[in-house]
């Protein structure tokens, strides 16, 4: 991994910081609290997100940032020869390949997963490989034996065995608690046996009681069966006797109703006789009023003629107003028709503009169609490539190491894993590119703004043409309308003359008072005629009332005969309420005895069921006892197994730590040989994980401070190299954060000199420190200060040989950086990484 560029926006105390990293030894120098270590935190946060940062997302924001300002970190880096760019905020994250506009991954979790997979390291492995924190060069020397062992196990991933061992112990404790709980809840077997025997004895006694109760129930049922026929027959007689009584009651009510109807009919006939005399008097009063309708009709005709005169006079007034309006309209139409010439010229110019806009819209639409077809074609090609690579992966996984390479057709053998990983990586890259082209195609599915704007502009121009065309049509129509309006004016003037003649011809002589008197007489005539009609209607009922009276007399005779018949039938039944009560008492007594026998039988059966359930419960308790006993034996066996597994995991941790020491010693020996030009060629890690320097094969008991620094440095490098090898990476980046600690000036210079000698092995080494004098050994110096006025950190690149106040060196560096920026700007935004 190689760092290229880092940009921070409102991240902690960095309001707006941009850093370009170059190969070689880079020193990030500045006083404590200036914001140096925040640069490392930003790198880790860009890759691994929130778990790599201190505090919460709310504490990341620069405390003087304006409201709603975005916290953002952008990191460009190179991995396995390919450049990437990751942009992360507290709520979003995007990962890009260099020179690509669309991300290959988006979302906080997805970007973290993609980078973890591509780096091949978890967050802890990443820190333990690339980062050396404050005073870590002396970390093993200050630790005890047990601490050193735990540290190595943690950074190399063996600490996971400790987690497994803890889980085994936790499960062992659970098993022990389960065994104790099962033993506590398990009942006494002798008590269970005693309960079963008691329940079986109760069941035997209850069975005898059930048999006796069934005998008593049978006797009671026989007595009820003997009495039931007589009781049922007596109930039928009583029911029939009641029905006849009800019919007799209804017949008597009917006689009373018929007699009442006869009285009412006779009274109404007397009233109708009096109404006949009243009808004759009303007819005599009507005769003098019979001529009034004809007189009223004549007066009404004269009244309508007067109303007609008023209506015609109003029509004549309106007609004269229309004539005046038509005269004004004829003058206005003549004026409007004269504007048609200018409108024709404007219409020709507007039609030409519409043709131009339509041609431009066709050109824009054609270009959009070509782009969309190209994106769709690329998407289809990548889909085919993905299917082909997926088939190769399935073929490789099915064949295993004994299969053949899908391209060169040679046996895979030991290269199986690397070939399979290569094909999987190709498949994932094709899938990511396919997603990009799919997204590009989806973006082009909707009309672009340029096409929409062109269509809207063309629609506006056409609307303006239509408006001018309508004005022209109106002007031309006005010329034609002028003659029609003149003809209409002549017709309206003729109609006015016609109305004046009609008004002069209408008759006169209407008498209002006489008309009111005639109307009053007509009202009186109407009231009298209504009274006559009502009386005539009432007198029409006389024949029907006389017939109804005769029918009622016949109905009364028939009902009287029915009453006599019903009384005879009731006497024939010979029913007695006393005999019915005696039979009811005897029958209900027998049923009560039967009910008591049934209750006794159910009670005996319930007792038998309870005894049976108690016996079943006791037998179930015996089975549960046996089941719990088996479970206790199984849990005890599991408990012993977890005890053995705990011991085995502890021994495995010791063995793995013992195996680490020779491998770590071998890697450290290679580094010490390179750093000392062969002066020392062997480092060993002792059984207590202490560092042992060998000189010509002999243990060097006493080493100087510089030799101790060499030993600590090569051991830290060896640990990083071992983790990187296991992740499948070449170790090309090292970051040291305040590693000088309490070293004096001579030992600091020695460490810097050692790091300079690692340039052939490590492409990029970054030193973060507050020690200014080390700048002379750097290839690149980034000076970090804290601006009290703005409250923000400031990062400036300076000449390695100059102090922070060297104006000439800074000026030369600024000129060189300006030239580089100009060169990058000329390449365009895509070549600069977006």
C-alpha positions, 0 to 999 in steps of 0.5 A: 500500500502507498499513500498518494493524497489526503484531504480533510474538511472540518475533521477535528482541528483540520478545517481545510487540509490537503497533503500529497505524500511522496515516496521515501522518508516523510517527516510530519513535524510539529509541536504536541497538540498541533494535529499530527496524530489526527492525520493518521486517525483520518487515514484509518477513518477513511478506510475502516470508518467509525471504529477507527476514530476516537469518540463519536461522529459528533466529536469529529466536526471542527468546533468552529465549522459553520452550521451544516458544514460537512465533515469529509476525508478523501484518501488516494492510495495505490494497492497492487499497482492500482490506484483508489480514491475513498471519500467518507463522511459520517453518513456516506462513503464512496470508493472509486478507481482512479480516473472513473467517475462512478463509484465501485462501492457506496455506503458506510458498511459496503465501502468498509467491507470492500476495502477490508477485502482488498487490503486482506486485513482487519482494522487490528491487523492494519494497525499492527502492520503499518502503524507503530505508536508512541514509544512502541520501539521500547514496548517489549523491553518494558514488558514482563514475560507474560505481557510480551507473550500476550502482546505477540499473541494479540497482534498475530491473531492467536488471542482468538484462541483465548476468546475460544477458551473463555467461551468453553469455560463459560459453557462449562459453568453453564453445564455445571449450573444445569446439573445442579439445577436438574438435581435440585428439581428432581423429585424423591423416587420413593415419594413418587412410588407412594403417590402412584400406589395411593392413586391406584387404590383410590381408582379401585374404590371409585370403580365400585362406586360407579357400578353401584350408582349405575344400578340406582340410575337404571331403577330410576329410569325404569320408573320414569318410563312407566309414568311417562305415557300417562303423563304425556296423554294428560298433557295433550288433553290439557293442551287441547282444553286450553286451545278450545278455551282460547277459541271460545274467548276469541269468539266472544270478542268477535260478537262484541265487535260485531254488535259495536259495528252495528251501532256505529252503522245505524248512527251514520245512516241517521247523519246521512239523512240530515245531509240530504236536506243540507245539499238542497239548500247549497244548490239554491245558493249556487244558481245566482253565481253561475254567470261569473266565470264567463265575465271573468274570462273577458276581464282576464283577456283585457288584463293580458292585453295590458301586460302584452303592451308593457312587454312589447314596449320593453322589447322595443327599448332593448331593440333600439339599444341593440341597434346602437351597439351594432353601429359601434361594432361595425366601426370597431371591426373595420378598424381591426381588419386593417392590421392583417398585413403586419401580422403576416410578416411576424408569422413568417419570422416565427415559423422560421425560428420553430424550424431552427429549434426543431432541427436542434432538438433532433440533433440533441435527441440523436446524440442521447440515443447513441450514448444510451445504446453504447452504455447498453452494449457495454453492459451486455458485454460485461454481463457475458464476461461475468457469466463466463468467469462465474462458470470458470469459478464453478468449474475450478471449485468443482475440479479442485487442485486436480483440475486444469487451468481454464486458459492454459489447459495445464494442471493446476496443482499447487497454483489452484488457490492463486488461480481461483483467487485471480479468477474471483478477483477478475469476476468481481472487477467485471461485476463492479464495472457492470454495475457502473455501466448499468447505473450509466444506462439507468441514468441515460434512460431518463431524458437529459436536461438538454433535450427537455430544455430544447423541447420546452423552447420549441413548444414555446416558439410554436405557442407564439406562432399559434398566437400570432396565427390566431390574431391574423385569423381574427383580423381577416375574419373582421374584414369578412364580419363587417358586411354581415354586421351591416346586414344584421343592423338593417334587420334589427332596425326593421324589427324595431319598426315592427314592434312599434306597429304591434303596440299601436294595434292592441285594444284598451278598456280594462276595469280593475275594480270589477275584476276584483269583485268577480274574483271574490264571487268566483272564490265563493262559488268554488267553496259552495261547489266543494261543499256540495261535492263533499255531501254528495260523496258522503250520500254515496255510502248509504247503500253500502252502509245498509248492506253492511248492517245486514251482513253484521246481523248474519255474522252475529248469528253464526258466531253465537252458534260457534260459541255453543259448539266450543262449549260442548267440546270442552265438556266432552274432554272431562278435564280436571286441573286437580288430576293434572297436578297429582300426575305432574307431582308423581312424574316430576318426583320420579324425574328428580330421583333419576336426576339425583342418580345421574349426579351420583353416577357423574360424581363417582365417575369424576372420582374415578377420573381423578384417581386415574389422572393421579395414577397417570401423573405418578407414572409420568413423574417416574418417567420424568425422573428417569429422563432427568437422570439421563440428562444429568448423566449427559450434562456431566459428560459434557462438563468433563469434555469441556474441562478437557477442551479448556486444557487442550486450548491452553496447551495449544496457545503455549505451543503456537507462541513457541512456534512464533519465536523461531519464525519471528527470529528468522525475519528479524535476523534478515532485517538486522543483517541489512541494517548493520551491513552484516555486522550483526546477522542473527536475532533470537526471541527467547523463551520469555519473549526477550530480544537476544542479539548474537555476535558471531554466534555468541550471545551479546550480554551487554548492548549499547543504546544504539544496538538496543534501538536496532534490536527494537526496530527490527523486532517491530519490523519483523512483527509487521512483516509477519502480519503482512505475509499472512495477509498476502501483501508486500510490506511497502508502507511504515508509519511511526507515531512519536517513536523517539520517546525519551531517546537522546539526540544521538540515538534519535539520529541513529534511528533515522539513519536506520530508517534511511537504510530501509528505503530499498525495502520500504517504498514509503516511511512516514515519521510523525514527531515533535522533534525538529532536528530530524528533518535533515534526514527526511526526503519530504517534510510536512510541518504542522502548526496550530493557528490560534486565531482560526482555531485550526491546524495548518500543514505546510510542505517545507524543504528538509534542510530548512527550519520552519522559518527558512523563507528561501527554502519555503519559497522555492518549494512553493514555486515547485508545487505551483508548477506541479499544480499547473501541470496537473490542471492542464491534464483535466479533472479526470487525470487528477483523480476526480 
